[in-house]
Amino acid sequence: MPKPGKREKRPLGIPTIFDRAKQSLIHLALEPQWEALFEPNSYGFRSGRLAQDAMEAIFHTHRKTPSGISDDRHIVDADLKGCFDNIDHSYLLNKLETIPVKNGFNFLGYSFIKIFNKQKKTYRIKIYPTKENQKRLIKNVGEICRRYRSISSYDLIQILRPKIIGWANYYRYCECSDTFKKMDHFIFRILRSWVFRRARKKGRLLTKEKYFPSGRTYYFDNNKFSDNWILYGKKRGKNGEILENFLPRLSWVKSIKHIKVRGNSSVYDGNHIYWINRLSKYPLFNTRIRKLIKRQKGICPFCKGTFDHNSKMDVDHIIPISQGGKDTYSNLQLLHRHCHVEKTLKERNSCSGAG
């Protein structure tokens, strides 16, 4: 597989189910022991630790010193060549490169930029989404719109929304406001082209009002927005109800500060209150899941067990939609995936028994 932005390729290994089972068994045996011994500022492949934690660690390490004068800092980029696929390679260390941190560097999809103030002789670190990843998202949106020229706007939004909002949620912890506004402009141009190629029969004004309706109010991430150029779609559901959807702007996702994980904390240390609190703010979860985790205090109501960062979770309707339940927060709960499967089977069996 090609590595992003490089000519090198990563060996592709496809393990069997038996291999996966053995890997999981070893992982379950070793992780609790080694988690207590790992270095406080290591983040890769560790439960409960995110790319944003590594980003904050770099930020705090390379910001200005107490005296205001920057000292010498270096980045060591060490790549263990094929550590997982070619462990018997004669030279594991393929490259060891030191780069003086003068202008900045890219890591984990973020650009770390050093900005120097000549008058005060101080500098500070600014973190932005990398230009490569900005271009990649725009290209992806364009390819999707070209591939799905004939589908409804509702279905297009269903495809685009998780990609765009997921991207925004990853980068909302850095200096993202200006980038999001710029990205909104490029994405809007792509969507406008997708819409107005349908205007040959109805005319541009009617087409605009169908896909970009005026005077509507949109609710997103606990905020209210009014905009006349938001892509909107609707269709009939299985029971004849009208389903509506819209594509939020990237700039509606507000920048927030990420709190770095405590260096010596581990998901196995028994401090459930700390980890549940972090889980309710987990950046890769959508707003609905974060709200439910907080409301349920990190507890699965079906098995009474706790959620953790490795848990597979599903949002469940307490009263199923098929039985008249509504898609509202009062009728939603968060369950472990295996609990959700078990609950659904029980509901189906009870319905078939009643019939």
N, C-alpha and C positions, 0 to 999 in steps of 0.2 A: 504494500500500500504506500502511495506517495506521502511524504511528510509535508504538512502545510508550509508553503513558502520556501521549500528546499528541493534540490534535485535528488536527494537521498530517498531511498525507499525503506519502509519498515516491513520486516518479514511477517507474513500473515499465517498464523497458526490457528487451526480450528479444532479445539479439543472435543472429544466425544462426551456423551452424558456421563460415562463411567469416570473419565478424567475430571470432569467438573465436580462430581461427587467426592472424589478423593481430595481435590483441591479445597473444597469447602470443609471437609473433615479436618484437614491439617490447619486451615485458617481458624476454625473454631477452637482448636486446641492451643494454638500458639498466640493468637492475638491478645487475649486477656492478660497473659503473662508479660508479653513484650511491650504492651501499651504502657505499663508502669515503669519501663526502663528507657523509653525513647527520649531523645533530646527535646527540651521544651519547645524549641522553635523549628521542629520538623513537621511538615504538613501533608506531604504526598501520601495518598492511599491510606490515610488514617481516619477512623470513624469519628464523626463529630467535628472534623476540621475541613475548612473550605479554602478555595482559592483566595477568597476575600481575606481570610486570616493571614495568609502568606503576603498578600498585598499590603495589609496594615503593618506587618512586621518589617517589610522593606521600607515603608514610609517612615516609621519611627526610627529606623536605623540610619537613614540617609537624610533626614531633615537637618536643619541647622543645629550646630552645637550650642551649648549654653552661653558661650562667649560671643556667639554671633558670627564667628569666623569658621568657615568650613574647613574640616580637616580632610586628609586624604582617605578616600573610600574607593574600594575596588570591588568589582563583581567577578566572581569565579564561575565560569560556565563549564561544568564538567558533565560530559555525556558518556555514560557507560554503554559502549556499543553492544547492542543486541543482548543486554543482560538477561532478558527473559527468554530469548529465542536462540541465542548462540553463547551459552554460558561457558563453553569450552574454548572460546576464542583466545588466541595467544596473548593479545593485548586488550584487556578490558577497557582501559582508559584510552578512548579514541582521540579525544581532544581535551586539552586543559588550557583554557584561554583566559587571560586576565584583561579586563577592559576598564581603563580609568573612567569613573563616572563623571564625565565633563558635560556632555549634552543629554545623556539619558540612555535608556535601554528598554527593550520590550520583553515582557514576561507574563505568561498566563493570559495573554490577550490584552494586557494593559501596557500603555506607554508611560514610563516613569521619566519625567522631564525635570531637569534642574534649571531653575530660573534664578539668575544672579542679579542682585541690586548693587550697582556700582557705587552709589552714594553711601549707602549704609554698610557696604561690603558684607552683605549677608546673602544667603540664598535659601530657597525653599523648594520643596518637591511638589510637583503637580502630577496627578495621575489621570490619564485619559484612555478611552478605548483606542486600540491601535487602528491606524488607517487601513491596514490590510483587512481587519475584521469588519470595518465599516463597509468597505467595498464588497466584501463577501456577502454581507446581508443584502445590500442593494441588488447585487447580481442574482442572489437566490430569489428575491421577490420578483424580479423581472422574468426569470426563467419560469416561475410558477404561473405568472399571469399570461405568458406566451403559451405555456403548455395547456392551460385550462381557459381557453378563450370563450368557450361556449357554455360553461357552467353558470349557475345562478350566483348572484352576489353573496347570498347567504352561504352557499357552499365554499365560495372563494374565501370568505371571511373565516370560516371554520378551519381552513388550511393555513391561512396567513397569521391569524391572531396568536396562536401559541408560539409560533416562530418569532414574531416581532416582539411580543410582550416578554417572552422568555429571554430574548437577547437584552431587552431593556432592564429586566430584573437582575441580570448578571452584572450589568455595568452601572446600575444606579448608585453604587457605593463609591464611585470616583467622580471626577469633575466631568459631568455628563450633560449638563443642561444645554450648552451651546451645540454640542454634538447631536443631541436628540432633535433639536430644532432643525438643524441642517439635514439630518436624515429624514425628518418628516417631509421636507420639501422634495427630496428625491423620490421618496415612496409615493407621495401624492401625484407627482408627474406620471409615474408608471400606472397608478390606478386610474388617473384621468384618461390616459390613452386607452386603457382596457375598457372603460365605460363608454367613451364617445365613439368608439368604432361600432357601437350598437345603435348609433343615433341616425342611421340612414333613413329609417322609415318614420319614426316618431318625431324627429327633430331634436336639436340639442337641448332646448329648454325643458321639454317634457322628460327627456332622458336624464338631465341633470337632477330634476326634482324626484325622479324615481330612485336614483342611486345615491345622490347627495341631497337629501331633503332639507329644505330650509325651515328654521324655527323650531327644531327639535332640541330637547335637552337630554344629555347622556350622563349616566352615573357610572363612575369608574373609580375604583380604589378609594371608596368613601368620599369622593368629591363629585361635584356637579359641574358639567361643562355644557356650554352652548356654542355650536359651530355649524355653519351652513355647508361645510365641505367634508363631512365625515361619511365614509362608505357605509351604506346601510343595506340590510337584506332581510327578507322575511319569506317564510314558506309555511305550508300547512303541516302539522304534525300527524302522527298516526291516528289520533283521536279527533282530528278535525280542528284542533286549536291552532291559533296563529303563533308561530315561533319567530322571534325577532333577534337580530344580531347586528353588531356594528364593529368597526375596526378602530380601536382607540389610537390616538396619536402617541408616538414615543415620548413626546414632551409632557404628556399627562403622568408619566411615571416619574415621580419626584426623587431627586437625589437625597440620600440619607447616609448617615455615618454608620459604618460597620464597627462593632465592638469586637476586638480580637479575642479569641478564646484564651483563657488563662493557660499559661505555659505548662504548668504542672498538672492540669486537670485531665482526666481521662473518662471516657464514657463508662468505664468499669469501676470508677471510684465510689459509687454508691450515692453520689450527690444528685439525686433525681430532680430536685427542685431547680438546680442550676441548669441541668441539661434540658429539662422540659421548657424552661424559660427561653433558652437559646433555640430550641426546636420550633417554638411558636413564632420566631423571627427568621426562620430559615429562608434565605433569599431565593432558593430554587423552588419553593412551594408557592402556589398562587394564594391570593388573599383569602379565598374561601377556606382552604386547608389550614392556613395559619390561624384564622379565627376559630375554627372548630377545635384545633389543638388547645388553644388558650381557654376556650369555653369548657372543654372536657378535662382541663388540667392534666393533659397528657395521658389520659386513661381511655382505653378502649371499652365502651359500655357493654360489649358483648361478652368478652372474656375477663374483664376487669384488670387486664395486664397493661403495662405502660408501653408507650411508643418510644422508639429511639431512632437514631439517624439511619439505621439499617432496615427499619421496618418498611414493609410494603403496605401501603395504605390505600383505601378506597373510600370515597364519599358515598354514603348510603341514604336512601329515603326510608325513614322510620316506617311510615305508611307508604307502601309502594304506589307508584304512579298508576299502575294498572288497577289499583283498588281505590282510586280517588284521591291519593295523596298529592300534595302540591310541592313544587320545586322552590320552597322557601326555607330560610335558615331554621325556622322552628320545626321543620320536618326533616332536617338533615342531621346526620351524625357521621363521625369518622371512625372507621373500623379497620383492624388488620385485614389484609386481603384474604387470608384463609378464614377469618371470622365472617367476612362478607359472603364468601362462597357457602359456608355452612348455614348462615342465616337465610340466604336465598333458597337453598335446597329445602330447608324446613318450611319456608313459606309456600313453595311449590307443592310439597307433599301435603300440606294442610289444605291447600286449595283443591287438589285432586281428590283428597279424602272427602272433602265436603261435597264435591260434585258426585 
